[in-house]
Amino acid sequence: RHEDGGAAAAQGRPPLDETWLGRTPPTEFLSSVDLVIETTLESEHADVAVAARAAGLSVRSFQRRLADAGAAYSELVDRVRFRKAMDWLHDPHVKIVEIAFALGYSDPAHFTRAFRRWTS
């Protein structure tokens, strides 16, 4: 049972943030892969082996599941990067170089080329 915010505050703790309860992980395979990519973009550079491990599969089995779903891992990474880039580009305080690094690009020029490819 979760404590309400008043009881937590009375005990000197911040109120429990329960907003995550409404956001369960997706059960559909490609949506789950999108989530893994999104969370590993910067730290793991969206490596296929990391995504396969998160799915509990070997890399080859993971790639077969993607192929069965009509997708390629690199295409999914591009889709997630584009979606996140568009979100961040709406914020005038976020610099292009910050977006590039947050999306796992080692150089802002690589991000610029990818963005041109996505929007051409």
C-alpha positions as protocol buffer text, in pm:
chain_id: "A"
residue {
  index: 1
  type: ARG
  ca { x: 0 y: 0 z: 0 }
}
residue {
  index: 2
  type: HIS
  ca { x: 133 y: 343 z: -97 }
}
residue {
  index: 3
  type: GLU
  ca { x: 149 y: 620 z: 154 }
}
residue {
  index: 4
  type: ASP
  ca { x: -28 y: 941 z: 69 }
}
residue {
  index: 5
  type: GLY
  ca { x: 174 y: 1263 z: 37 }
}
residue {
  index: 6
  type: GLY
  ca { x: 58 y: 1393 z: 380 }
}
residue {
  index: 7
  type: ALA
  ca { x: 182 y: 1088 z: 570 }
}
residue {
  index: 8
  type: ALA
  ca { x: 516 y: 1095 z: 389 }
}
residue {
  index: 9
  type: ALA
  ca { x: 561 y: 1466 z: 461 }
}
residue {
  index: 10
  type: ALA
  ca { x: 475 y: 1411 z: 829 }
}
residue {
  index: 11
  type: GLN
  ca { x: 757 y: 1157 z: 846 }
}
residue {
  index: 12
  type: GLY
  ca { x: 1005 y: 1399 z: 689 }
}
residue {
  index: 13
  type: ARG
  ca { x: 1005 y: 1234 z: 345 }
}
residue {
  index: 14
  type: PRO
  ca { x: 899 y: 1386 z: 15 }
}
residue {
  index: 15
  type: PRO
  ca { x: 561 y: 1267 z: -118 }
}
residue {
  index: 16
  type: LEU
  ca { x: 573 y: 955 z: -332 }
}
residue {
  index: 17
  type: ASP
  ca { x: 552 y: 1040 z: -701 }
}
residue {
  index: 18
  type: GLU
  ca { x: 310 y: 785 z: -843 }
}
residue {
  index: 19
  type: THR
  ca { x: 288 y: 922 z: -1198 }
}
residue {
  index: 20
  type: TRP
  ca { x: 492 y: 625 z: -1318 }
}
residue {
  index: 21
  type: LEU
  ca { x: 210 y: 389 z: -1222 }
}
residue {
  index: 22
  type: GLY
  ca { x: 12 y: 494 z: -1529 }
}
residue {
  index: 23
  type: ARG
  ca { x: 307 y: 436 z: -1760 }
}
residue {
  index: 24
  type: THR
  ca { x: 364 y: 66 z: -1785 }
}
residue {
  index: 25
  type: PRO
  ca { x: 620 y: -65 z: -2031 }
}
residue {
  index: 26
  type: PRO
  ca { x: 477 y: -145 z: -2373 }
}
residue {
  index: 27
  type: THR
  ca { x: 396 y: -507 z: -2442 }
}
residue {
  index: 28
  type: GLU
  ca { x: 422 y: -481 z: -2821 }
}
residue {
  index: 29
  type: PHE
  ca { x: 773 y: -581 z: -2936 }
}
residue {
  index: 30
  type: LEU
  ca { x: 861 y: -281 z: -3156 }
}
residue {
  index: 31
  type: SER
  ca { x: 732 y: -33 z: -2898 }
}
residue {
  index: 32
  type: SER
  ca { x: 945 y: -206 z: -2637 }
}
residue {
  index: 33
  type: VAL
  ca { x: 1247 y: -180 z: -2864 }
}
residue {
  index: 34
  type: ASP
  ca { x: 1177 y: 193 z: -2912 }
}
residue {
  index: 35
  type: LEU
  ca { x: 1179 y: 236 z: -2536 }
}
residue {
  index: 36
  type: VAL
  ca { x: 1512 y: 54 z: -2500 }
}
residue {
  index: 37
  type: ILE
  ca { x: 1663 y: 264 z: -2778 }
}
residue {
  index: 38
  type: GLU
  ca { x: 1536 y: 584 z: -2621 }
}
residue {
  index: 39
  type: THR
  ca { x: 1688 y: 500 z: -2285 }
}
residue {
  index: 40
  type: THR
  ca { x: 2026 y: 393 z: -2427 }
}
residue {
  index: 41
  type: LEU
  ca { x: 2086 y: 654 z: -2696 }
}
residue {
  index: 42
  type: GLU
  ca { x: 2345 y: 859 z: -2512 }
}
residue {
  index: 43
  type: SER
  ca { x: 2503 y: 608 z: -2275 }
}
residue {
  index: 44
  type: GLU
  ca { x: 2516 y: 298 z: -2492 }
}
residue {
  index: 45
  type: HIS
  ca { x: 2487 y: 455 z: -2836 }
}
residue {
  index: 46
  type: ALA
  ca { x: 2177 y: 244 z: -2899 }
}
residue {
  index: 47
  type: ASP
  ca { x: 2383 y: -71 z: -2949 }
}
residue {
  index: 48
  type: VAL
  ca { x: 2190 y: -368 z: -3089 }
}
residue {
  index: 49
  type: ALA
  ca { x: 2355 y: -603 z: -2837 }
}
residue {
  index: 50
  type: VAL
  ca { x: 2222 y: -391 z: -2548 }
}
residue {
  index: 51
  type: ALA
  ca { x: 1871 y: -397 z: -2694 }
}
residue {
  index: 52
  type: ALA
  ca { x: 1890 y: -773 z: -2751 }
}
residue {
  index: 53
  type: ARG
  ca { x: 2006 y: -827 z: -2394 }
}
residue {
  index: 54
  type: ALA
  ca { x: 1718 y: -609 z: -2266 }
}
residue {
  index: 55
  type: ALA
  ca { x: 1478 y: -827 z: -2466 }
}
residue {
  index: 56
  type: GLY
  ca { x: 1634 y: -1143 z: -2322 }
}
residue {
  index: 57
  type: LEU
  ca { x: 1743 y: -1263 z: -2666 }
}
residue {
  index: 58
  type: SER
  ca { x: 2065 y: -1330 z: -2851 }
}
residue {
  index: 59
  type: VAL
  ca { x: 2154 y: -1066 z: -3107 }
}
residue {
  index: 60
  type: ARG
  ca { x: 2063 y: -1302 z: -3392 }
}
residue {
  index: 61
  type: SER
  ca { x: 1726 y: -1397 z: -3240 }
}
residue {
  index: 62
  type: PHE
  ca { x: 1658 y: -1029 z: -3174 }
}
residue {
  index: 63
  type: GLN
  ca { x: 1734 y: -943 z: -3537 }
}
residue {
  index: 64
  type: ARG
  ca { x: 1505 y: -1225 z: -3653 }
}
residue {
  index: 65
  type: ARG
  ca { x: 1219 y: -1088 z: -3437 }
}
residue {
  index: 66
  type: LEU
  ca { x: 1276 y: -744 z: -3590 }
}
residue {
  index: 67
  type: ALA
  ca { x: 1277 y: -891 z: -3941 }
}
residue {
  index: 68
  type: ASP
  ca { x: 954 y: -1080 z: -3865 }
}
residue {
  index: 69
  type: ALA
  ca { x: 802 y: -747 z: -3760 }
}
residue {
  index: 70
  type: GLY
  ca { x: 926 y: -586 z: -4084 }
}
residue {
  index: 71
  type: ALA
  ca { x: 1184 y: -363 z: -3919 }
}
residue {
  index: 72
  type: ALA
  ca { x: 1558 y: -315 z: -3909 }
}
residue {
  index: 73
  type: TYR
  ca { x: 1732 y: -199 z: -3592 }
}
residue {
  index: 74
  type: SER
  ca { x: 1907 y: 93 z: -3762 }
}
residue {
  index: 75
  type: GLU
  ca { x: 1571 y: 218 z: -3894 }
}
residue {
  index: 76
  type: LEU
  ca { x: 1424 y: 205 z: -3543 }
}
residue {
  index: 77
  type: VAL
  ca { x: 1721 y: 398 z: -3404 }
}
residue {
  index: 78
  type: ASP
  ca { x: 1677 y: 661 z: -3675 }
}
residue {
  index: 79
  type: ARG
  ca { x: 1305 y: 688 z: -3599 }
}
residue {
  index: 80
  type: VAL
  ca { x: 1363 y: 736 z: -3226 }
}
residue {
  index: 81
  type: ARG
  ca { x: 1644 y: 986 z: -3288 }
}
residue {
  index: 82
  type: PHE
  ca { x: 1428 y: 1188 z: -3526 }
}
residue {
  index: 83
  type: ARG
  ca { x: 1134 y: 1193 z: -3285 }
}
residue {
  index: 84
  type: LYS
  ca { x: 1351 y: 1302 z: -2992 }
}
residue {
  index: 85
  type: ALA
  ca { x: 1534 y: 1561 z: -3206 }
}
residue {
  index: 86
  type: MET
  ca { x: 1205 y: 1716 z: -3311 }
}
residue {
  index: 87
  type: ASP
  ca { x: 1094 y: 1736 z: -2947 }
}
residue {
  index: 88
  type: TRP
  ca { x: 1417 y: 1905 z: -2839 }
}
residue {
  index: 89
  type: LEU
  ca { x: 1430 y: 2141 z: -3136 }
}
residue {
  index: 90
  type: HIS
  ca { x: 1107 y: 2302 z: -3013 }
}
residue {
  index: 91
  type: ASP
  ca { x: 1293 y: 2419 z: -2701 }
}
residue {
  index: 92
  type: PRO
  ca { x: 1489 y: 2737 z: -2783 }
}
residue {
  index: 93
  type: HIS
  ca { x: 1719 y: 2680 z: -2484 }
}
residue {
  index: 94
  type: VAL
  ca { x: 1857 y: 2350 z: -2616 }
}
residue {
  index: 95
  type: LYS
  ca { x: 2159 y: 2381 z: -2841 }
}
residue {
  index: 96
  type: ILE
  ca { x: 2215 y: 2165 z: -3150 }
}
residue {
  index: 97
  type: VAL
  ca { x: 2539 y: 2030 z: -3006 }
}
residue {
  index: 98
  type: GLU
  ca { x: 2352 y: 1917 z: -2691 }
}
residue {
  index: 99
  type: ILE
  ca { x: 2092 y: 1741 z: -2903 }
}
residue {
  index: 100
  type: ALA
  ca { x: 2361 y: 1571 z: -3111 }
}
residue {
  index: 101
  type: PHE
  ca { x: 2541 y: 1431 z: -2807 }
}
residue {
  index: 102
  type: ALA
  ca { x: 2215 y: 1334 z: -2631 }
}
residue {
  index: 103
  type: LEU
  ca { x: 2119 y: 1133 z: -2940 }
}
residue {
  index: 104
  type: GLY
  ca { x: 2450 y: 946 z: -2936 }
}
residue {
  index: 105
  type: TYR
  ca { x: 2631 y: 1130 z: -3215 }
}
residue {
  index: 106
  type: SER
  ca { x: 3003 y: 1180 z: -3158 }
}
residue {
  index: 107
  type: ASP
  ca { x: 3003 y: 1496 z: -3370 }
}
residue {
  index: 108
  type: PRO
  ca { x: 2729 y: 1755 z: -3431 }
}
residue {
  index: 109
  type: ALA
  ca { x: 2804 y: 1738 z: -3804 }
}
residue {
  index: 110
  type: HIS
  ca { x: 2689 y: 1374 z: -3806 }
}
residue {
  index: 111
  type: PHE
  ca { x: 2361 y: 1481 z: -3647 }
}
residue {
  index: 112
  type: THR
  ca { x: 2319 y: 1759 z: -3905 }
}
residue {
  index: 113
  type: ARG
  ca { x: 2368 y: 1513 z: -4192 }
}
residue {
  index: 114
  type: ALA
  ca { x: 2122 y: 1268 z: -4038 }
}
residue {
  index: 115
  type: PHE
  ca { x: 1867 y: 1545 z: -3984 }
}
residue {
  index: 116
  type: ARG
  ca { x: 1896 y: 1648 z: -4350 }
}
residue {
  index: 117
  type: ARG
  ca { x: 1845 y: 1286 z: -4453 }
}
residue {
  index: 118
  type: TRP
  ca { x: 1536 y: 1257 z: -4229 }
}
residue {
  index: 119
  type: THR
  ca { x: 1379 y: 1579 z: -4353 }
}
residue {
  index: 120
  type: SER
  ca { x: 1478 y: 1583 z: -4718 }
}
